[in-house]
């Protein structure tokens, strides 16, 4: 191929790529719009330590869902974007940014590393990917394991869900969630379990720890322990499980049993309601569930090892979402556009109206707020102050 012809092709490719980028992202009047596929689902929005932001979502393209991650600059212009997945569905559930600016994404996949020898080929595996700050893939892996033993006609575990991802002091990654392992006897049914998996910097598994017959609802990292809020099979008994941060020991009665538990009706099946977790500097771990105009809270005091349930009647009507703040306060987003920031005693610290009425809200480290909306194949993002004014 001669040089002028090759240069012409490269120019056309660059032009097409530029047009695609302009079609998929635009910033107008302080509102950034990102489009992909026929449907999108917002997952999270994080501040990058090198400046700018990371947007995580799921996108429906060519009849299947994929991970969708975008690196944005301070003006929310796209630096790069990636879709990750295969022929069937993937669902991004958690993402984090590590100390080197790498982006870890984890969720479930029905496409990646499927074992064709099994009678049911499409199954959920935990699918974890590490991207460098420039968006290049460093490694990926699927869990619980690469190939499953032969379990006859029993279905592979469902309801896989990643509840949390973190990086420890040694630079290792920890995945926490419901990983649905099989019982020791393959003739029996599968059981729920909460599981921790530790990976080294290259994504190689180092350690595992589990508690069986527990359905996990939330995950916390605090001081020297890793905590799950879990429930039994019938969602009637809840409690906090503590795992040692280094040993992942979930079997020792001193750490692996319920720290505290009690019968209750904590939100019924909480998967259907808005939920958010909060870690307070004073040692409280809280899980909030919004059910219409009421908040139900499961709280654990790590200092006193005390476990409580209580509730709060929200005065502004139906709650659309629960958001997070850097200092552990609660952020309530109501369907009428009211935003309220509350302390742990449910005292209202700030209250203001947003005419834009976002479906998700968060507070950023600079004190501003962020709102997200979704429609068809678009996600719109905006920053605003505590008067509801859009920040350009």
C-alpha positions as CSV (number, residue, x, y, z in Angstrom):
1,X,0.0,0.0,0.0
2,X,1.5,3.4,-1.0
3,X,1.9,6.1,1.7
4,X,-0.6,8.7,0.3
5,X,-3.4,6.1,0.1
6,X,-2.6,4.8,3.6
7,X,-2.6,8.4,4.9
8,X,-6.0,9.0,3.3
9,X,-7.5,5.9,4.9
10,X,-6.1,7.0,8.3
11,X,-7.6,10.4,7.9
12,X,-11.0,9.0,7.1
13,X,-10.8,6.7,10.2
14,X,-9.8,9.6,12.4
15,X,-12.7,11.8,11.0
16,X,-15.2,9.0,11.6
17,X,-13.9,8.5,15.2
18,X,-14.2,12.2,15.9
19,X,-17.7,12.3,14.6
20,X,-18.7,9.4,16.7
21,X,-17.3,11.0,19.8
22,X,-19.2,14.3,19.1
23,X,-22.4,12.4,18.6
24,X,-22.0,10.4,21.8
25,X,-21.1,13.3,24.1
26,X,-21.9,17.0,24.3
27,X,-21.9,19.7,27.0
28,X,-24.5,22.5,26.8
29,X,-25.5,25.0,29.4
30,X,-23.7,23.1,32.1
31,X,-25.4,19.8,31.4
32,X,-23.3,16.9,29.9
33,X,-25.1,14.3,27.7
34,X,-23.6,10.9,26.9
35,X,-25.4,8.5,24.6
36,X,-24.9,4.9,23.7
37,X,-27.1,2.2,22.3
38,X,-30.9,2.0,22.8
39,X,-30.9,2.0,26.6
40,X,-28.5,3.0,29.3
41,X,-28.4,2.4,33.1
42,X,-26.4,4.8,35.4
43,X,-24.2,2.9,37.9
44,X,-21.8,5.4,39.5
45,X,-19.8,8.6,39.0
46,X,-16.4,9.0,40.7
47,X,-13.8,11.8,41.0
48,X,-10.5,10.8,39.5
49,X,-7.4,11.7,41.6
50,X,-5.6,13.1,38.5
51,X,-8.6,15.4,37.8
52,X,-11.9,14.9,36.1
53,X,-14.3,12.1,36.6
54,X,-15.2,8.5,35.7
55,X,-18.7,7.6,34.7
56,X,-19.8,3.9,34.9
57,X,-22.9,2.6,33.3
58,X,-24.5,-0.3,31.4
59,X,-25.5,0.1,27.8
60,X,-27.8,-2.0,25.6
61,X,-26.3,-2.4,22.1
62,X,-26.9,-5.1,19.5
63,X,-29.5,-6.8,21.7
64,X,-27.2,-7.4,24.7
65,X,-26.0,-5.3,27.7
66,X,-22.3,-4.3,28.2
67,X,-20.2,-2.4,30.7
68,X,-19.8,1.2,29.6
69,X,-17.1,3.3,31.3
70,X,-16.1,6.9,30.3
71,X,-13.1,9.0,31.5
72,X,-14.1,12.7,31.6
73,X,-12.1,15.9,32.1
74,X,-13.1,18.7,34.5
75,X,-15.5,20.1,31.9
76,X,-17.1,16.6,31.5
77,X,-15.7,16.2,28.0
78,X,-14.9,12.6,27.1
79,X,-11.2,11.7,27.2
80,X,-11.9,8.1,26.3
81,X,-14.7,5.5,26.6
82,X,-14.8,1.7,26.6
83,X,-17.5,-0.9,26.2
84,X,-16.7,-4.3,27.8
85,X,-18.6,-7.5,27.3
86,X,-19.5,-10.3,24.9
87,X,-22.4,-11.8,22.9
88,X,-24.7,-12.0,25.9
89,X,-25.5,-9.8,28.8
90,X,-23.0,-8.1,31.2
91,X,-24.1,-6.0,34.2
92,X,-21.6,-3.6,35.8
93,X,-22.3,-3.4,39.5
94,X,-19.3,-1.7,41.2
95,X,-16.4,0.4,40.1
96,X,-13.5,2.0,42.0
97,X,-10.3,4.0,41.3
98,X,-7.1,2.7,42.9
99,X,-4.2,4.6,44.2
100,X,-2.4,4.6,40.8
101,X,-5.5,5.9,38.9
102,X,-6.4,2.5,37.5
103,X,-10.1,1.8,37.2
104,X,-11.5,-1.5,38.5
105,X,-14.9,-2.6,37.2
106,X,-16.8,-5.6,38.5
107,X,-20.2,-7.2,37.9
108,X,-21.6,-10.3,36.2
109,X,-21.3,-11.7,32.7
110,X,-23.2,-14.3,30.8
111,X,-20.7,-14.1,27.9
112,X,-17.1,-14.3,29.2
113,X,-15.3,-17.6,29.8
114,X,-18.5,-19.7,29.4
115,X,-17.8,-23.5,29.7
116,X,-19.4,-25.1,26.6
117,X,-19.3,-28.5,28.2
118,X,-22.1,-27.5,30.6
119,X,-25.7,-28.1,29.6
120,X,-26.6,-24.6,30.5
121,X,-24.1,-22.5,28.7
122,X,-25.3,-19.1,29.7
123,X,-24.6,-18.5,33.4
124,X,-23.6,-15.6,35.6
125,X,-19.9,-15.3,36.5
126,X,-18.3,-12.5,38.3
127,X,-16.5,-10.5,35.6
128,X,-13.8,-8.1,36.9
129,X,-11.7,-5.8,34.6
130,X,-8.8,-3.5,35.4
131,X,-8.2,-0.5,33.1
132,X,-5.2,1.8,33.3
133,X,-5.8,5.6,33.4
134,X,-5.7,5.7,29.6
135,X,-8.4,3.1,29.2
136,X,-6.2,0.1,28.2
137,X,-7.1,-3.2,29.7
138,X,-4.5,-4.5,32.1
139,X,-6.3,-7.8,33.0
140,X,-9.6,-9.4,33.4
141,X,-10.9,-12.4,35.3
142,X,-14.1,-14.4,36.0
143,X,-15.1,-16.0,39.3
144,X,-15.9,-18.1,41.3
145,X,-13.5,-20.2,39.1
146,X,-12.5,-20.8,35.6
147,X,-14.2,-24.1,35.0
148,X,-16.9,-25.7,37.1
149,X,-17.0,-29.4,38.0
150,X,-19.7,-31.5,36.6
151,X,-22.9,-30.9,38.6
152,X,-25.3,-33.0,36.5
153,X,-28.5,-31.2,35.7
154,X,-28.4,-28.7,38.6
155,X,-28.5,-25.1,37.6
156,X,-25.5,-23.0,38.2
157,X,-25.9,-20.4,40.9
158,X,-28.0,-17.3,40.1
159,X,-28.4,-13.9,41.8
160,X,-24.6,-13.2,41.7
161,X,-24.0,-9.7,42.9
162,X,-20.8,-7.7,43.7
163,X,-21.5,-5.7,46.8
164,X,-18.1,-3.9,47.0
165,X,-14.6,-3.6,45.7
166,X,-11.6,-2.0,47.4
167,X,-7.8,-1.9,47.4
168,X,-5.9,-2.6,50.7
169,X,-2.7,-1.2,52.0
170,X,-0.6,-3.8,50.2
171,X,-2.1,-2.8,46.8
172,X,-4.2,-5.9,46.6
173,X,-7.8,-5.9,45.4
174,X,-10.7,-7.3,47.4
175,X,-14.1,-8.3,45.8
176,X,-17.0,-8.8,48.1
177,X,-20.4,-10.1,47.3
178,X,-22.9,-13.0,46.8
179,X,-20.9,-15.4,44.7
180,X,-23.4,-18.3,44.9
181,X,-21.1,-21.4,45.5
182,X,-22.3,-24.9,45.4
183,X,-22.7,-27.0,48.5
184,X,-20.1,-29.7,49.2
185,X,-22.5,-32.4,48.1
186,X,-23.2,-31.8,44.4
187,X,-26.5,-33.7,44.7
188,X,-27.9,-30.9,46.9
189,X,-29.2,-27.5,45.9
190,X,-27.1,-24.4,45.8
191,X,-26.9,-22.2,48.8
192,X,-26.5,-18.4,49.3
193,X,-23.1,-17.3,50.5
194,X,-21.2,-14.1,51.2
195,X,-17.7,-14.3,49.9
196,X,-14.5,-12.3,49.9
197,X,-11.9,-12.8,47.1
198,X,-8.4,-11.2,47.3
199,X,-6.5,-10.6,44.1
200,X,-2.9,-9.4,43.6
201,X,-2.0,-6.4,41.4
202,X,-2.0,-8.7,38.4
203,X,-5.5,-10.1,39.1
204,X,-4.3,-13.5,40.4
205,X,-6.5,-14.9,43.2
206,X,-4.7,-15.0,46.5
207,X,-7.3,-15.9,49.1
208,X,-11.1,-16.6,49.6
209,X,-13.4,-16.6,52.6
210,X,-17.1,-17.4,52.8
211,X,-20.1,-17.7,55.0
212,X,-22.8,-20.1,53.7
213,X,-26.6,-19.8,54.0
214,X,-26.4,-16.0,54.1
215,X,-27.7,-13.5,51.6
216,X,-25.5,-10.4,51.6
217,X,-27.1,-6.9,51.3
218,X,-24.2,-4.5,51.9
219,X,-20.5,-4.5,52.4
220,X,-18.2,-2.2,54.5
221,X,-14.5,-1.8,55.2
222,X,-13.7,-0.2,58.5
223,X,-10.5,-0.3,60.6
224,X,-9.2,-3.9,60.8
225,X,-12.4,-5.7,59.8
226,X,-14.6,-6.2,56.7
227,X,-18.3,-6.3,57.4
228,X,-21.4,-7.7,55.6
229,X,-25.0,-6.9,56.4
230,X,-26.6,-10.3,55.7
231,X,-29.9,-12.1,56.1
232,X,-31.2,-15.6,56.2
233,X,-33.0,-17.3,53.4
234,X,-36.4,-16.0,54.3
235,X,-35.3,-12.4,54.9
236,X,-36.6,-12.5,58.5
237,X,-33.3,-12.3,60.4
238,X,-30.6,-9.7,59.7
239,X,-27.2,-9.2,61.2
240,X,-23.6,-8.0,60.6
241,X,-20.9,-10.5,59.9
242,X,-17.2,-9.5,60.5
243,X,-14.3,-10.9,58.6
244,X,-10.7,-10.4,59.6
245,X,-9.1,-8.1,57.0
246,X,-6.0,-10.3,56.6
247,X,-7.2,-13.8,57.3
248,X,-10.6,-13.6,55.7
249,X,-11.7,-15.9,58.5
250,X,-15.5,-16.3,58.3
251,X,-15.7,-19.5,60.3
252,X,-14.3,-18.5,63.7
253,X,-17.3,-17.9,66.0
254,X,-15.6,-14.8,67.4
255,X,-15.7,-13.1,64.0
256,X,-17.7,-15.2,61.6
257,X,-21.1,-15.4,63.3
258,X,-23.6,-12.7,63.6
259,X,-22.1,-9.8,65.5
260,X,-25.6,-8.9,66.4
261,X,-28.9,-10.0,65.0
262,X,-32.7,-9.8,65.4
263,X,-36.0,-10.6,63.9
264,X,-37.5,-7.7,61.9
265,X,-39.2,-6.7,58.7
266,X,-36.3,-4.6,57.3
267,X,-37.8,-3.4,54.0
268,X,-39.1,-6.8,53.0
269,X,-37.1,-7.7,49.9
270,X,-34.7,-4.8,49.8
271,X,-33.6,-5.5,46.2
272,X,-36.7,-3.7,45.0
273,X,-36.1,-0.4,46.9
274,X,-33.6,2.4,46.8
275,X,-30.6,1.5,49.0
276,X,-27.3,3.2,50.1
277,X,-24.6,2.5,52.5
278,X,-22.8,5.0,54.8
279,X,-19.6,4.7,56.8
280,X,-19.2,7.3,59.5
281,X,-15.8,8.4,61.1
282,X,-17.3,7.8,64.5
283,X,-17.6,4.0,63.8
284,X,-21.2,3.7,62.6
285,X,-22.0,1.5,59.6
286,X,-25.5,2.2,58.2
287,X,-27.7,0.7,55.5
288,X,-30.6,2.8,54.4
289,X,-33.6,1.7,52.4
290,X,-36.1,4.1,51.0
291,X,-39.7,2.8,50.8
292,X,-41.9,5.5,49.4
293,X,-41.7,8.3,52.0
294,X,-40.0,6.3,54.7
295,X,-36.4,5.4,55.4
296,X,-35.6,2.2,57.2
297,X,-32.1,1.9,58.7
298,X,-30.0,-1.0,59.8
299,X,-27.1,0.4,61.9
300,X,-24.1,-1.1,63.6
301,X,-21.9,0.7,66.1
302,X,-18.4,-0.9,65.7
303,X,-17.2,0.5,69.1
304,X,-20.1,-0.8,71.2
305,X,-20.9,-3.8,68.9
306,X,-24.5,-2.7,69.0
307,X,-26.9,-3.4,66.2
308,X,-30.1,-1.4,65.8
309,X,-33.1,-0.9,63.4
310,X,-35.0,2.3,63.2
311,X,-36.9,4.4,60.7
312,X,-37.5,8.0,59.6
313,X,-40.6,9.5,58.0
314,X,-39.5,11.9,55.3
315,X,-41.5,15.2,55.3
316,X,-41.2,16.0,51.6
317,X,-43.0,12.9,50.2
318,X,-41.7,10.1,48.0
319,X,-38.0,9.5,47.9
320,X,-36.5,9.0,44.4
321,X,-33.0,8.1,45.5
322,X,-30.5,8.0,48.3
323,X,-27.1,9.6,47.7
324,X,-23.7,9.7,49.4
325,X,-21.6,12.5,50.7
326,X,-17.8,12.5,51.5
327,X,-18.4,12.9,55.2
328,X,-21.0,10.2,55.7
329,X,-24.1,12.3,55.8
330,X,-27.3,11.1,54.1
331,X,-28.5,12.7,50.9
332,X,-32.2,12.4,50.0
333,X,-33.5,13.1,46.5
334,X,-37.3,13.6,46.4
335,X,-39.5,13.2,43.4
336,X,-40.6,16.8,43.7
337,X,-37.0,18.0,43.2
338,X,-36.2,18.7,46.8
339,X,-32.7,17.8,47.9
340,X,-31.9,17.3,51.6
341,X,-28.6,16.5,53.4
342,X,-29.1,14.9,56.8
343,X,-26.8,13.9,59.6
344,X,-27.0,10.6,61.3
345,X,-29.7,11.8,63.8
346,X,-31.8,12.8,60.8
347,X,-31.3,16.5,61.4
348,X,-31.7,18.4,58.1
349,X,-28.4,20.2,57.4
350,X,-29.3,21.6,54.0
351,X,-32.5,21.7,52.0
352,X,-33.0,23.2,48.5
353,X,-35.0,22.6,45.3
354,X,-33.7,21.3,42.0
355,X,-36.0,22.1,39.0
356,X,-34.1,19.6,36.9
357,X,-35.3,16.8,39.2
358,X,-32.4,14.2,38.8
359,X,-32.9,10.5,39.4
360,X,-29.6,10.2,41.3
361,X,-27.6,12.7,43.3
362,X,-24.2,12.7,45.0
363,X,-22.1,15.3,46.8
364,X,-18.5,15.9,45.5
365,X,-15.4,16.7,47.5
366,X,-15.5,20.4,46.6
367,X,-18.9,20.8,48.3
368,X,-20.9,20.9,45.0
369,X,-23.5,18.3,44.1
370,X,-24.0,16.1,41.1
371,X,-27.2,14.9,39.5
372,X,-27.8,12.2,36.9
373,X,-30.8,11.5,34.7
374,X,-31.5,8.7,32.2
375,X,-33.8,8.4,29.1
376,X,-33.7,6.1,26.2
377,X,-30.0,5.7,25.3
378,X,-28.8,8.8,27.1
379,X,-27.3,9.8,30.5
380,X,-27.3,13.4,31.5
381,X,-25.0,14.7,34.2
382,X,-24.9,18.2,35.9
383,X,-23.1,19.8,38.8
384,X,-25.1,22.3,41.0
385,X,-24.6,24.2,44.3
386,X,-26.6,24.1,47.5
387,X,-29.1,26.6,46.0
388,X,-29.9,24.3,43.1
389,X,-27.9,26.5,40.7
390,X,-26.2,24.8,37.7
391,X,-22.4,25.1,37.8
392,X,-20.8,25.7,34.4
